[in-house]
Amino acid sequence: MLLVTYAAWFRDEQELHPCSWPVVRRLREACRSNSGLPTLGALVRVAVDLTPEQLDVLSDDWAPAKSLIPIRSTLEALDRDPELHRQLRDSGKATIKGPAARRAAASIGSIAISAVERVSLAVRTVGADGDRQLAFDVLFYDKSGNRLGGNLPRFAIHRPWAPHPD
């Protein structure tokens, strides 16, 4: 006897949520041009152009994609504000305040979004060429300056991605 619990029970996740090939190709090109690590712009584009379900499917080939899901709304905030994106890219630090900070916290499920007043962002590449790491920190604060969310996961790529040839 076969029991079916939902209409697409027989379909693979990759069939249900295929990743856009141009998005994956741009990510691979960015990694190739940056010694195997994606650029900040590439991370923003992937997070904005793919749905959370597509990011989950992409994580089968590129594990860090799953780490983008909780910070997706923060990366979308960078996409909406070119000046903020430039500041983070150039100085490695940026701050989002007020209503924009609450929008940037929307995909984090473990904090009360209404309490968010400020989001601090930091991005850096650390380590020598043979052992480089791209670290992206997102910290949320309330009006009193208290950190929210406890130990939210840090987005980090610990080793370069060696993508398949196109």
Stockholm file with secondary structure:
# STOCKHOLM 1.0

chainA/1-166         MLLVTYAAWFRDEQELHPCSWPVVRRLREACRSNSGLPTLGALVRVAVDLTPEQLDVLSDDWAPAKSLIPIRSTLEALDRDPELHRQLRDSGKATIKGPAARRAAASIGSIAISAVERVSLAVRTVGADGDRQLAFDVLFYDKSGNRLGGNLPRFAIHRPWAPHPD
#=GR chainA/1-166 SS CCCCSSTTTTSCHHHHSCCCHHHHHHHHHHHHHTTTSCCHHHHHHHHHHSCHHHHHHHTTTSTTHHHHTTTHHHHHHHHHCHHHHHHHHHHSEEEEETHHHHHHTTTCTTSCGGGCCEEEEEEEEESCGGGCEEEEEEEEECTTCCEESSSCCCEEECSCCCCCCC
#=GC SS_cons         CCCCSSTTTTSCHHHHSCCCHHHHHHHHHHHHHTTTSCCHHHHHHHHHHSCHHHHHHHTTTSTTHHHHTTTHHHHHHHHHCHHHHHHHHHHSEEEEETHHHHHHTTTCTTSCGGGCCEEEEEEEEESCGGGCEEEEEEEEECTTCCEESSSCCCEEECSCCCCCCC
//
